[in-house]
Amino acid sequence: MKSQGLNFYHPLAFWLGCLGITLGVLAHVPMFMHASHMNYQMVGMPMDSNMLIGMGLIPLGLVLAMYGMMPRLDQLRNTDNSRLHFHVADQLPLNKEHWTLVMVLMAAVIVDVMKPATLGFVMPGLKAEYGISSKEAGVLALVALTGTTIGSVIWGMMADLFGRRAAILLSALMFIGTAICGAMPSFEWNLVMCFLMGLSAGGLLPITFTLMAETIPAAHRGWLLVALGGFGTAAGYLVASGSAALLEPMFSWRILWMLGLPTGLLVIFLNRYIPESPRYLASKGLTSEARLVLQRFSGVQAHDQSSIVVEEEPALQNAGFKQLLQGHYAGITLGLVAAGVAWGLVNFGFMLWLPTNLGEMGLAGQASAIITKSAFFALPGVALVIWLYHSWSSIKTLLLFILLTALSLLSFCLFDWLDSRSVTLLSVSIALLLVSSSGVIAMLIPYAAEIYPVHLRGTGSGIVAASSKFGGILGALLGVLGLFDQMALSGLVIMAALVIAAFLLHRHGIDTRGIRLEDMHAALEKKSDR
């Protein structure tokens, strides 16, 4: 079959690879069903021949699928030296093709978010079946976060090397293969598979934002990116919690991992609606393929395509991690990474330990109710972020929510220092923290997907996404060292990271609203020259 704007090298190899991966996962189902009379507890069960064959089919399928997707760029490279002009596409209203892409990429974001969200629902059953302590079970979360951190970087770089569409589909295929985590008989195998699951899922988020940023018209790009992040994250947690409520009582905690098969296949089956980025294609010299994608999204007919082609300066082609820390991109990269690490410390450190700290302050019986109530009032925050990002300023809105997060942490410090027991003050502080921190993460990767040039966009988005996961790893380690046992001290430490991030972003960030992606570099130069 044909992809949108670029042919598969060997479509038969790709679909045989998909089939091999799917059969590899299904080969684990009989043993899982065999354990139904034991409430699906598989601890200590030996792997049968079907499972071993299945484990072999999965990497073989991945290799076949990768071979089938990798295009022969040299042979497809167009000798036409003209550069595609994106002014026409950027000035278009949103049409059916744009909304279809948004819905498909929303599914990819949900798949990405639901895996780390599932960890909390898996833990109790996993601990009971393997007979391990909470501290030992916490290693699983640490391993998963490490996988997502590394995966965000690797898949971001893959997106810049081989294309956005190829990276999304290969990430989804690897994600399908790791669904066998639900049939692993030992905790050690769970650790291995959970790392690989994080490695695969970690790439979906930054790549989807990258593809969407390069396809949606400039006038609607910012708010749709933030909406995708905000509502996709909320939907991911909803799917994870709903699956746990409906399926876990019947099939145990293991079924939550095995959902990787149908959710990953959903992304694969929707591949015909996932185009390759026209900007990526143009940057590689594939102008004919890029024209086809532009024609599809702009509605410009073939005989009118001259109206969307002009001579432009060629994009820089020497992509690499070092460029993110050089020139005009150094300050903005450091600022975004600092904000990502700080958010990870808030979400996977401060908030994780908050119920424990409240319990030690004599509010154990009210802690869960207070947090739940605060989370409910925090829901409208996503809509506020979208409105401000679109109507006011992208960089100012990001700065505002970073500083609001710091302010909310300061309120917790005052709560601790004053030894207050005010439930109202505590509820306001938690709601403010949830609103502000969720706003930060909703904007962070979308802003990165806008600010970097085409040859660095995947890598830059991946690094920023990885920074938030790294903050989670750092939060887990600092939690073991006891930092979060002291609410005021931990709040001050994270506040310092947030203030540093705000300073760097204020100094180097620009407002991206309505600006063509091709004009971002000039805007950064102008800001640095002031």
N, C-alpha and C positions, 0 to 999 in steps of 0.2 A: 504494500500500500504506500501511498505518498503522504509525507508529512506536509504541514502547511509551510511551503517555502523552501523545503529541502528534502530530497529523497533519502530514504533509508539506503544504506550501502547494500545490504542483503536482507530484505524484509522477511524472507523465510527463516533466516537465522534468528532474527529478532523474535518472531512468534514462536519458534521452536524453543528458544531460551525461556520465554514466558511460560510455555507449557511445562518445561522441565522444572522450573522453580515451583510452579503450582503443584505438580505431581509430587515433588519432594516434600512439600508441606503436608499434602494430603496423606502421604505415607506414614505420618506420625499419628493420624487420627485413630486407626484401629486400636493401638495401645492405649490411647486416651479413653476410648469408649470401653475398652476392656476393664478399666479401673472404675467404671460407673458404680459397681456394687460396693466400692470402698469410698464413696463420695469423691471419686476422681483423685484420690491421693495416690501419687505415683512414686513417692519417695522410696528409694532402694530397688525399684524394679529394673531388671536388666534390659538394655536396648535390644530389640529383636532385629532380624535381618532387614525388615521393611524400613525401620527407622534409619539404619546405617546406610542403606541404599538411597533413601531420601536425602540424607545429609550430604551424600555425594552428588546427587542430581542438582542441588541448589547452586553450588559454586559453578558447576558445568553450565547450568542455565544462564547464570550471570555473565559468564565469558561469551556465550553464544549471543546473548542479547546485546552486549557491548559491541561485539564485532558487527552485528547487524545494524547498529545505529550510527557507528562512526562514519561520517561522510568522507569521500575522497576530495578534500578541499582543493588540492592542486588542480584536479581535472575539472572541478566545478567552477573554479575561479574565472570570473568574466574579465575579458581584456578591456572592456569599456572603462575608462578612467573617470567617468563622471561620478559625482557624489549625489546620493539621493537627498532630496530636500524635504524636510519634515514639517515645514511651516503649514502646509495644507492639512496634513493629518492632525497637527496640534490645534488647529482652529476649528476642527469639526465638532459638532454636538455628539453626545454619546448615542450610539446606535445599537442594534441588536447584537452585532458581533462583539462589541465591547462588553455588553452586559453578559453575554454567554461566557466570555473569557473570565470575567469577574466571578461568576458562579462556580466555574470549574476550578479556578485558583483558590476560591474559598474552601472547596472540598480538600485541596491539598494542605491548606493552613490548618484545617480542623484535624486532619490526620497527624500533622506534625505536633499539634498542641496536646492531643488526647493521650499520647504515650507518656510524657512526664506526669500528666495529670492522673494517669492510671496508677502510678506508683503508690500513692496514698491508699488506694482501695485494695491493692495487691498485698501490702505489707502484713495485715493481721493474719490472713489465711496462710501466707508463706511462712511466717514465724511459727504458727501452730503446726504446720505439716512437717517442716524441717527441724522443729524443736530448737530454734535458735533464739538468742536474745535480741532486744531492740537495737542494741549497738551493732551486733553482727548483721542484722537485717539492713541497718543504715548503710552498710557497705554497698548494697545493691543500688541505692539511690546515688551514692558517690560515683560508682562505676558508670551508671546510666548518664549522669551529668557530664562525666569525662568524655563519654562517647559522643554526646551531642556537641560538646565544645569542639572536639577534633573534627567531627563531621561537618560542622558549620564552615570551618576553614577549608577543608578538603573539597567539599562540594561547591563552595563559592569559587575556588580556583578552577574546578572542573567546568563550571559554567562559563568562565572566561576563555577556557581553552577549547572546549568542544561544543559550546552552545547551551543556552538556557533550557531549551526543550529536552535535549539529550540528558542533561543533568537531573532534571525533574523526574523523567521516566526511569532512569537507572537507579536513582535514589528510592523511588517507589518499589522497584523490583527487589532491591536489596532488603527493603522494609518487609516485603511479603515473605522473603526467605527466613527472616528472623522470627516469624510467627511461631516457629517450632519451639521457641522458649517456653511456651505453655505446656510442652510435653517432656521437658527435661526432668529426669528422675533425681538429680542431685542439685544441691545449692550451688556448687562450683560451676556446673554447666549453665545454670541460670545466670551467673555472673558473666560468663563469656558471651552468652547470647544477648543479654541485656546491654552489654557494651556495644555489640554489633548493631542492636536495634537502635540505640542512641546514635551510633555512627551514621546509620542510614537516614533516620528521621530528622537529624539535625540539619540536613541540607535543604529540606523542602521549604522552610520559612524564608531564608534569605533569597533563594532563587526565584520563588514565586513573586516576591516584591520586586526583584530585578526585572523579570519579564514584564510585569504589569506596568512598572514605571516607564519602560521603553515602548509600550504599546498604547497606553491611554493618552488622549489629548491633554496638552499641558494645562488647560483651564480646569480640568477635573482630576488631574493626576494626584495632587496632594491629598484632598479629602477622601478620595476613594482608597488610596493606600492606607490611610489611617483607619478608615472604616473596615477595610479588610483585616487589619491587625486587631482592632478592638473587638469587632463582632466575631471574627474567626476564633480568637482566643476564648471568648465567652462560650461560643458554640462547642469548641473543643472540650472545655471543662464540663459542659452540659452533656455531651455525648459520653464522656468518660463516666460521669456520675450516674447517668441513666442506664448505661450498659451494666455497671456494677449492681445497680438496684434490681434490674430485670433478670440478668443472666447469672450473676455470681451465686445466688442461693440455689440455683438448679445445677450448675456445672462447676462450682468452686472458683477460686481466684484464677485458675489456669486459663479459663475461657477468655479472660480479658486480654491476655497476650495473644491468643490465637485469632483474635479479631483483626490482627495485622493482615491476614489473608484477604478477607472481603474488602477491607478499607483500602488496601494497597491496589487490589485488582480494580477497584472503582476508578482510581487515578489512571491506570493503564487503559481501561476501556474508554475513558474520556479523552484519550490522547489526540483523537482527530479534531478536538476543539482547542487544542493547545498549539498555537503557532510558534515558530521560531521567531525570535525578536528581529524585526527588520533592521534595527540599528546594529545588532550583532552581525547580521549577514552582510550589511553594507561595510562594516569595519573590516571584514575578512575579504572584501572584494567581490562578494557574491551578489552583485547588483541585480541580476535578473531575478534571483530568488527573492530578494528584498522587495522588488517591485510587485511581485505576486502577492506578498503579504500586505503591502500598502494598498494595493488595488482592492483587496478583500475588505480591509478596514475603512478605507476612505470612500469606496464606491466609485472611484475614478475608473473609467473603462480603459481598455487596452489602447484604443486609438487616441485617448486623451492623456496618456501617461507622460508626455513631454512636459505637461504643466506641473508635475511634481518632481522634476529633475533639473538641477542646476549644478554648476561647478562650485565645489566647496573645498576648503582645506581638508586634507586627509587626516584622519584621527591618528594619534600616536599608537604605535603597535607594540612597543616593548613593555608589555604588562608584567607586573611583578609586585611581590609584597613590599619590597623596599620603596617603591614609588609612593606607597601610602604614607610613608614617614618622611617624605622629602618635599621641598618646595611649599606650595600653597596648601597641600593636603596634609602636612604633618600636624599642624595645630588642630584642624577639624577632626582628624583621626584620633588623636590623643584625647580630645574632649569627648567624642562619642564613646570611645572605649572606657574612659573613666566613668561616664554616666552608666554604661552597661554593667560594669563591675559593681558600682554602687547599688544599682537596682537588684542585682543578684544577691548582694548582701542583705538588702531589705526583704526580698521575697523568700529566699531560702535560708536566711539567718534570723533576722529580727522577728519577722512574722511567725516563723516556725517555732521560736522559743517563747513567743508572747503568751500563749496559754499557760505555760509552765511558770513564767514570771508572775502572771496575774494570780495564779494559784498560791504562790508563796507570799503574796500580798494579802491573802485572805479572801480572794475573789474567785476561788476555784469553781464554786457552784454557778457563778454567773458568767464565767469567761466565754463559754461557747455561745451562749445566747447573745452576749454583747457583740461578739465578732460577727455572728450571723446577721444581726440587726444592722450593724454598721455596713456590712457588705451589700445589703439590700439598698441602703440609701446611697451607696457608691455607684450603683448601676448607671444612673443618668450621667455620670462623669464621662463616659465614652462619647455620648452625643455632644457634650460640651467641648471635648477635645477636637472632634471633627469640625464643629462650627468655628472655633477659634483658629484652627490650623488653616481653614479655607478662607475665612473672612477677615482675619486680623493679620497674622504673620506666622509662618512656620517656625522660624528660629525663636521668636519671642514667646510663642506658645510652649515650645520645648523648654526654654529657660524658665518660664513661669512655673511649670509643673515640677521641674527639678528643684527649684527653690521652695515650692510648696511642700515637697517631700521632706526637704531639710527642716522646714518650719514645723511640720507634724512630728518629726523626730525630737525637735526641741521641746514640744509640748509633753512628750513622754518623759523627757529628762526632768522637766518641772514637776510632773506627776510623781516621779520617783523621789526627787529631792524634797518636795513638800510633804511626802508620805500621805498623799491625798487618797481618799476612798470614794471620790465623787464618780458615780457611774455615768452621769451625764457628760462630764469632762472627758472621761475615758472613751465613751462612745463617739464623741466629736473627734477626738484625736485619732481613733482607729479609722473612722470614716474618711477623714482628711488624708490619712496615710494611704488607704486603699484607692481613693480617687486619684491622688497625685501620682502614686507609683504606677498604677495601671495606665495612666495617661502618658507617663514617660516611656514605658515599653511599647505602647501603641504607636508612638511617634518615632522611636529611635531607629528601627530598621527602615521604615519608609523614608526617613530623612536621608539615611545613608544611601538608599537606592536612588535618590534624586541627585545627590551632591557629587558623586564620583563619575568620571568619564566612562565611556562604554567599555574600554579595555580593562578597567579596574573595578567596574560596578559589582560584578559577582564576588570578587575577592573582598572588596571593601565591605559589602553587605554581610558576607560570611564572617569576617573578623569582628564586626560590631555585634552580630548575633552571638558569636562565640564568647564575647566578653561578658554578656549577661549570664551565660552558663558557667563561665569561669568564676564569676562572682558567687554563684551557688556553691561551687566546689570550695572556694575560699571561705564561704560562710559555714559550710559543714566542718571544715578543719578548725576554724576559730571557735565554733560551738564546742568541739571536743576539748579545746584548750580552756574553755570556760568563759570566753569573752561575753557571750550572750546571757550568762547568768546575772550580769550586772547591766540592767536595762539602760541606765543613764550613760555609762561608759560606752557601751556598744552604739548607742544613739549618737554620741559625739563623734565616734570614729567614722561612722557612715556619713554624718553631716560634713565632715572634713572632705571626704571623697566627692560628695555632691557639690560642694562649694568650688572645689578645684575644677570639676567638670563644667560648672556654670561659667567660671571665669574663662576657660579655654574656648567654650562655644560662643560666649559673648565677644571674645577677641577675634575669632576666626570664622564664625558662622555667618551665613547670609540667608536672606529670605528667598525661598525657592518658589513661591507662589507665581504661577503663570509663566515662569521662565523656561524656555526651551532647554532640554538636557544638554544640547550642544553649546549653550551660552553660559553654563554654570562655571566653567573654568575662567572665562573672562570676568564674571562677577566676583569670583574669589580673588583674582588678581587685583581688581579694583578695590576690594575691601582691604587687602594686605598693603596696598600702596598709600592708604590714608594715614 
